[in-house]
Amino acid sequence: MKYPRVNVFAAWFFMVQTVAMGWVAATGRMVLELLGMTTFEGDIPGRIVGALLLFAAVYAVWYFRNGLPPEGKAEGSGYGFGHRLILVGNLMAASLFVFHFFATSIDDYNTHLVLNKFTTAFGYLCMGFFAVGFSFIYQSSLPQEEKKS
């Protein structure tokens, strides 16, 4: 993996975004309303502001901790595989995140329904990829058993 820290950072952002998507959007909407803007539930500006606030929170944790868990060893067993799983989870979570920006422009009900179900399934599946990927990365930091001949 060329940029493992960026991969883990994105995973932490997308994990919270996927699990608390409605709360993140509501927080962004609340901030916009405190600034005097009229917003509607589920609108795009609220989602963007909420995502920016979440990004800032994850960045603050990363900055003050000098990294985010798990921190594995690149030479350990399962390190590369774990980062590949996290990358797949990041791509699926990103598709779920981006879908909500374009969902209002889809006019056909059936197309919208199918895409909504697929991206929701991506949300559930990406959480599994994150959990298994983090497990493999954590495993790589543990002492490795030596092979005896």
PyMOL commands that set and color helices and strands:
alter all, ss='L'
color gray80, all
select helices_A, chain A and resi 4-19+21-34+44-65+79-105+109-141
alter helices_A, ss='H'
color red, helices_A
deselect
rebuild
show_as cartoon
